[in-house]
Amino acid sequence: MSEGRICLYFASDGYPVHFRRWDAQGEPRGIVLPVHGIQSHSGWFTWSSSLLAQNGFHVLAADRRGSGLNGRMRGHAAHGEQLIHDLRGLRRRALREYGHDLPVILQGVSWGGKLAAAAAILFPAEFQRLVLLYPGLKTYLNPNRLQQTLLRLARQLGKVREYIPIPLRDSALFTADASWQQFIEDDPLSLHTVTSEFLNATRDLDAVITQHSATVLCPVLLMLAENDRIVNNQVTRQLVQQFAPLLSVVLCPQAQHTLEFEAEREPIFARLVNWLVEDT
């Protein structure tokens, strides 16, 4: 499997964003834009991205600003709108290179499900499919009321660079596989702290998803890990059903969280590929 080619584009405010790119093999079926989790980066998902390319999809997987290969303002984002426009900028880059006649598919992974869902809700004409892989829309690790109040105060007072640990230090939350746990623990690009304003940007995305009257009109695939200790599967599924009338749901038996790190990942991602191929 290919590790992808590392490229660079510039966001609307000039921020340099690194992304990994895989060109489709054979006749292109579409463009997939994976959106990674809060701690991870595009380098965690090279296997599935390469698989998608082998099956006819161009893949552009960006590292979120402040994460992965993007060392500037590490762990920071000003607001949810900024993150959405970063994603839209990557979409424009993809269409310039590959042409405007291909469908664009958002693939939100874990925390990235928030960003992907919010973008699809606000800009439905720009994205033709939405894939949510164990999306962090409703999790067991939410800020309590006091913490939410402190975040609101931090934004009001302009304290945007207060760094807060990400509560995911236990690699066993992501996978039961010891080798992948070691990979996570040794990864120098993993993110372990974020700013208070990044957490407020996350709350901006939550507000779009839960309060916006629009629905995601494109087909949506929701894939959940049965033994997930990060994502609340039941509540997540209920929420997605509210905004996604064209919804397909797959529950992956025995899976922990990060489907990429499952020992039997081939049949899991074969279902994803089949759904995309049938729907494009």
Summary of the structure (lengths in Angstrom):
residues: 280
radius of gyration: 17.4
end to end distance: 23.6
largest distance: 53.4
contacts: 970
relative contact order: 0.16
helix: 41%
strand: 20%
